[in-house]
Amino acid sequence: MVQDTDDLTGFRADIRAWLDENCPQEMRDGAVDEDSICWGGKNWNFTSQAQKTWLERCAAAGYTVPTWPKEYGGAGLNRDQEKVFYDELGRINARRPLQSFGIWMLGPALLHFGTHAQKLHFLPPIARGEIRWCQGYSEPGAGSDLASVQTKAEDQGDHWLVNGQKVWTSYADQADWIFALLRTDKDAPKHKGISFVLIDMESAGASTRPIRLISGASPFCETFFDNVKVPKSYGADIPAQVGEINRGWDVAKYLLTHEREMISGSAMLAGSGRSLGAILSESGHLDDPILRADAMRAEIDELAFGLTLERYKDQSESGQGTGDASAMLKYVGTELNKARQELIMAGAGSDALEWDDGRAPLWLRSKANSIEGGTSEVMLSILSRRVLGLPG
């Protein structure tokens, strides 16, 4: 919880009053499971009128993206005000009104690299939950070595002709648009011939195929581009690419830091509103001194990690950036979330194997944290070489 100054005390009172008046009671259950998340998009079906009302009220006030500038759909809050806002959400156990890759990843990249017209065109619909985005990075031959992407975009004058395949494209079958890394110069060194391009998923020739996981769910997809025509511009000063042509790797690296910070925060999100001890006490297994000690240790680690995450966010806000430290945050957050799910399973015993109560799917899903956004092995390699300076 942020320490209030006189200015923040008044701001906190205003936010508290706004939330008390505008957050529907049904949205104050602290739910963070897949079924409770509002992803938005053209084809989104709200689970309840309360979910729809909550999104609309927050979007109108700019609270789906609190720190974005008001002209782009945000509330224009500074970091301390943002902390107060989320403190107050936690106070009433409120759900986040909207979650999306547009908010976590594309938005920050557009704010940093986009033209003013691009920002005005793409960011407000993201903030209002009108457009759902997916990420077209990994390919069958380009996973951890992402710069080896081969999906190509050929210059056809007023448009690009895109051919190739992406894989592990989260929710591509439900997304309206995709931000993708495309090879626009096949003769350039692999980091130099990539562009970061925005593509409408309704374009002719774009298709998806879900990948069924061990959990039984299919959040990931294969994505195919078969002679997809992508206009070079969506309007005056609204190019299809973000940043410069053939300099998409700069955008990709910047976006990856935000993706890794988002994944690192999954440990905190998984415990939103409820401590690990509170969850385990329901099973009656906290009488076990070993489990109780492990749970206390995990909670302390989560609290310490939360403070570290906030410190790096403040550092990023001040213009210093997170840089290679995002690899550390991603690795530690991954391990914390996996440890948390292991303890929840251990505390429930054989009851945890019952599929419908949600514990087993979350436990299985946590394993993917070690792969998505860069494998744990790659994160450790980045830390050893670029942060610790160890020999290769």
N, C-alpha and C positions, 0 to 999 in steps of 0.2 A: 504494500500500500504506500502510495506516495505521501511524503510529508507536506501538508498543506501550508501555503503562505496565505496572507490575507486575501490576495486575489483569488487563489485557488479555493479558499473556503467559500467565497461567494459563488464561484463556478460550480463547486460541488453541490451547493444548495440548489442551484438552478437545475443541474442535471438530475438530482434526486427527485425534484418536483416534477420534471418532465417525464422521467421514467414511471413514477407513481401514477401519473395521469395517462400515459400512452402505452405502456407495456401490458398487453392482455394477460390475465391471470394464467391462462393455459400455456403461455410462453415462459412461465417462471418455475419450470420443473427441473432446470439444470441439465436437460437431456443433451447428450453429445454423440449419440449413436447415429448410424447411417440413416435410419428412418426419420430422425428428427431434423436433419440438416436441410436447410433451404438453399438449393443450388441456383435457382432462377433459370432464365432462358425462355426462348419463344414458346417452347412446348412444356414448360414446367407445370405440373399439376400440384397445387397446394394441398397439403394434408388436412388443412382446416381453414376456416375463415380467419381464425386467430393468427395463423402463420402469415396469411396474406396481409392482414391489417398491420401486423408488426413490421413486415418488410416495407409496406407503403409509408408508414409513419416515419420509420428510420431513414428511408431513402429521401423523403421530403425534407428532413432536417439535416441530411448529409452524414448521418451516423453509421451508414454501412461502410463508409471509408472516412473515418473521422479526420485524418490528417491531410487528405487531399484538398487542394484549393477549392473554394466554393464554385468557381466557374467551371470546374470539371466534375462537379457532383458531390464534393466532399463538404465537410463542416469547417475546414480551415483551422483545426485545433493544433496546438503545439504538443510536444511529447508529454509534458506534465499534465496538460488537460486531457490528452488521450488516456493516460494512466488513470486519472480520476474517473473518466467515463467507464473504463473497464472495471475499475474498483466497484463502481455503483451497479454495473451489470451483475457483478458477482454478489453484491449485497442482497439483491432480490432473486439471485439464482436464475437470471434470465438467459435464454438462448441467444446465440449470435443471430442477428436477423438475416444474414446472408453470408455464404461462403462460396468462393469461386477461385479458379485459377486466374481469372481476370483481375481479381483483387490482389491475390498473393504474388503473382508473377508478371503477367503482361502489364498491369497498371504501373508498377514501379519502373519497368523498362520504358514504357511510353513517356512517363513523366520525365525520365532522364534523357532519352534519345529522340523522342517524337517531335514533330513540328507542332506549332500551336494549333493549326487546323486539324491535325491528326488527333490531338488530345481532345479537342472540342467534339470531334466526330465519334470517337470510340469510347472515351472514358465515362461520360454521363450515362450511357446505356448500361455499362458495367455496374456503375454505382446503384442504378435503379433495379438491377437484376433482370434486365430485359434481354441481354445477350450472354450466352454461356460459351466459354472458351475451353479448348483443349490444347495440349502441348505436343507438337510434332517434332520431337528431338530424336529419340533412339530409332535405330534401324536394325534389321537382322545382322548386318555387318558393322554396326557402329553403336556400341553400347557405352562401355567405359571410355573407349577411344572415340568420343563423340565427333571429333573433327574429321573423322573418316566418312561422314555422311555422303551418300551417293545419289539420293533423290535429286533429280536435276531440273533446273528451270532454264529453258532455252529462250533466248530473246527473239520475239516475233514482232518487233516494232512497237505496237501499242499494248502488247500483252506478253506474259510469260507462258510457255507451254510446259506444264509440270508433269513429270513421270517418275514413279518410284513407289517405295513402300516405307511406312513407319510402323513401329511395333511398340507395345506397352503404352499405347496412347490412352491415358485414363479418360473414361467416359466419352470417347470420341463418338460413339453411337448416339449420344444424347446432346452433343455440343452443336452450337450454331456456327461457330467459326473456329479456326485453328491457327495458332502462330507456329510457323515451321522453319526449320533450318534447311535451306536448299542450296545445292551446288550450282552456282551461276557462272563459274569459271573453272572448267575442268582441267585447264592447263596450269593453273596457279598452285603454289604450295597449299597443302590441305587446309591450313588455318586461314588462308588468304582469299579463297574463292567461294566463300559461303555468304549467303544473304539471309536475313531474317524477314520472312514474308508473311503477311496476313491473308488468309484464304477463307472464303465463304464455303462452309461444308455442304451447301446445297448446289455447288457448282457441278455441272455435268462431268462425269468421270471420277468424282470423289466418292469413295465407298468405305465401309467399315465392316469388320467381322469380330465379334466379341471373343475373348479368350477365357475359357472356363478355368477357374482356379481351384485349388484344393479345398477352399472354404465353400465351394459350390456357387459363389458369386462370380460375376463377370464384369468387374469395373474396368478392366483393361481391354484394349482392342488392337487388332491389326488395322492399319489405315492404308488405303491404296489410292494412288493418283494415276489415272489413265488418260493421258492427253487433256489434262485439266487446263482450261484457259483462265489465267489470272490477270485481270487488268492491271496495268502498271500504276494506275491512279484511280482512287475512288472519289475524286473531286479536286478542286483547286488546292494545291499544297497538301494533298492527302495521298502521298505515295503508298503503294501496297507494301513496300519494304519499310522497316524501321531502321533508322540510321542509314549509313551509306551502302550502296551496292558493293558486294564482295567484302564488306567489313562487318558482316553479321556475327562473326565470332566475338567481337567486342560486346555486342548486345547479349549474346548467349552467355558469356561469362558473368556479366552483370546480373542477368536473370537467374543464373544458377545459384548465386549467393543468396538471393531471396527465396528460391525454392528450398535450399538447404536449411535456411533459418525457419521456414514454414514447417518442414519436416521435423526439425529439432524441437519445435514447440509442440509437437504432437504428444509428448510426454506430459506437458502441462495441460493440454486440452483434454487428454484422456482422464485427468483427475479433476476437471473443472467442476466446482461445486461440491465435491465429495473427496475427503481424504482417503488414502489407502486403508488407514486404520478403521475408518467408518465402514468401508465396504467389507473388510475382513471380519469385523465384529458381527455382521449379520449371519455369518456362517457358524459362529460360536467357536472358532478355532483359535482365537487370540489367547486362549489359555495356554496354548503351546508356546513355551518360552523362546524356542528357536524361531518360530514363525513370527512371533511378536517382535523379536529383536531385528529380524530381517525387514519387517514392515517399517519399524522406526528408522532404520538405517536408510531405507529407500525414500521415506518421506523427507528426511534431512537432505538427502542428495537432490531430491526434486526442488526443495526450497532453495538450496544453494545454486542449482542450475537456473532456476527462475531469476534469481538476482543477477547471475552472470549474463543471461540473455538480455535482461533489461539494460545492463551496462553497455553491452555491445550495440543495442538499438540506439541508446543515447549517443554513443560514439559515432554511429552511422549518421544520425540526425545532424551532428555537428560538422559533417562533411569529411570525416576521417575515413569512413567506409569500414566494412567488416573484413573484406579481403579474404585471405586464406584462413582466417579464424572461423569462417563459416563452416569449414570442414570439421573443425573441432566441435562446434555447436551441433552439427548434424550427427556426428558420430556419438557424442555423449547423449544427445536427446534420444537417438535410436536405442542405445543400450538401456536407458532409463525406462523407456516405454516397454521394451521387451521384458525387463526385470519386473515391472509392475504387473504385466499380464501373467507372467509366470507365478507370481505370488498370489494373484487372484485365483488362478487355477488351483494352486496348492491349498489355499485356504478353503476352497469349496469341496475338495476331495473328488470323489466319483460323481457328485452332483454337477460338477463343472462340465462333464462330458455331455450333458443334455444340451442339444443343439439350440433349442428355441429360446433359452434364457439369455443368449447373446455372448456368454463368456468365451466359449470355445471359438466362435468366429473371430472375435477381437484378438484372441491369443494367436490364432493362425495369421490374421492380417498383420500383426505386429512384426512378423518375420520379414515381410516385404520392406519394412523400413531400412533393413540392411542393404537393400538393392537399389531402391528408387532414389533419384537425385544424386547418384554416385554410390557405388558399393562401399561398404565399410573398409575394405582393403585399399581402395583408391583414396578414401579420406585419410587413412593412416599414412599412406605414401605421401600425400600432399603435406601433411603435418611434419613428417620426418625430413622431407627434402626442403620445403619452402619456409617452414616455421623454425624447426630445430636446426636446420643446416647440416643434417647428417649426410655422409657420403652416399652416393647412389649405389 
